[in-house]
Amino acid sequence: MKRAKTTFLASLSIFLSATTVNAAPITIDFNDGTAGSSVGEFYAGLGVTFSNATWTSTLGDPLAIYSSSDTFRPKADNPIIATFSSAVSFVSIFGRDVGGNGIRIDAYDSPVAGNLVDFDEFFGTGIGVGTEATIAASDPSIWRVEFYQPDSIVAGEGMVWDNFTFDSDAVASVPEPGTLALLGIGLAGMGVARRRWNA
């Protein structure tokens, strides 16, 4: 019986020490929407919803997004907002035709209000035709990002957003197949030992 308990405890400790696996980065290329429609909760199944974002087929890619209210020129007082269903650790967004008004991403630790935990920005020149940049923010507690043009120095300069990538901080405990096999062998051994003990 002592051996059966030892086998059980060894199997249990192996099972409980299962490795953890981080979720892979998720990239949304926005090509699966409809031009002129609001993005909203379209990607809720991936863990993110958008506010003030509309699909557009302007400026190259089949589809990208721009501001629902300010089209190609979202500003800090009316940004495009992405809110996550759980905290993420990394977010990036690609800007196309980035000019002198620039692009900026602000990351917050709360779905509403909260503290600014990271930001990134990039500035092109003039009206930015052909200038592209990816901006990113990272922190283990990102619940919301806002992206927009931080300046208004170049009249008429606008751009679109594409390729939104985020990496979930959620970690799942997943036993490796070998661990499960060892647990099964241990439990079978316990059964054999118990039968011998009872015989």
Beta strands, then each sheet from edge to edge (+ up, - down):
strand 1: 20-22
strand 2: 26-28
strand 3: 48-51
strand 4: 53-56
strand 5: 64-67
strand 6: 80-96
strand 7: 103-108
strand 8: 116-122
strand 9: 132-148
strand 10: 160-168
strand 11: 171-173
sheet 1: 1+ 11-
sheet 2: 2+ 10- 6+ 3-
sheet 3: 2+ 10- 6+ 9- 7+ 8-
sheet 4: 4+ 5-
end
